Amino acid sequence: MEHKENIRGIESLIEAGEVCNEDLQAEIEKVIDVLSLSCLLGLIVNICHEKAEHFRTYWQDEKSARAWDKTGKRILRLYQ
C-alpha cells in the first residue's frame, strides 16, 4: 500500500508543475526503497519500449521511436 501513496505523491508534484525538485527526488527515493532500484529501472525500460511503439503506431515517427528504443537498451544494460 505504501508504494501507491508514493505514486500519488509523485503525481501531485507533477500536476503542480514541480517536475524536477527536491520533493520529487525524495518521492522517487521512497519508490526505490519500496521496489528496489533494479525493479524501477526495469519499469523504465518497459516504458521506453512502450513509448517507442506509440511513436511508431500513432505518429509514424521512426526517429523518435528509435531514440526511445535506444534509451531503453542503454538503461537495460544498467539493469542487468
PALODO-957189 format. One record per residue (C-alpha): x, y, z. Coordinates in pm, whole numbers, plus 50000, padded with zeros to 5 digits. Layout:
N
XYZ
...
END
This chain:
80
500005000050000
502915023250072
504065023749709
500615036149598
500945065349839
504395073049695
503005072649341
500175096249444
502795119349594
504745119649268
501565125749065
500655155749279
504135170849232
503925166348856
500425181148842
501685211249036
504435216148778
507145205949022
508825181348789
512475184348895
512855194349254
513965180449590
510435168749679
510205147949361
513665133949426
512565123749777
509445106949639
511435087549380
513855076849654
510885063149851
509775043349545
513285029049509
513265019649878
509975000949834
510554984849493
514364983949455
516425002549200
516584972848963
512784969848964
512395007148893
514925005148608
513044975248466
509824995348471
511535024448297
512885000848028
509334988447965
508055024147945
510765033247693
509775004447467
506065012947502
506815049147409
508745036847103
505775015946990
503455045447048
505575067546820
505665040446555
501975032146569
500285065646620
502775090946485
504705070846223
507785087146374
510575061846340
513295086346450
511655092346789
510815055446821
514455045946766
515545071647025
513185056347284
514345021147195
517985031747225
517345047547564
515575016047681
518514994547569
521005016847750
519015015148070
518634977548028
522424974448035
522394991648376
519544969448491
521324936848407
END
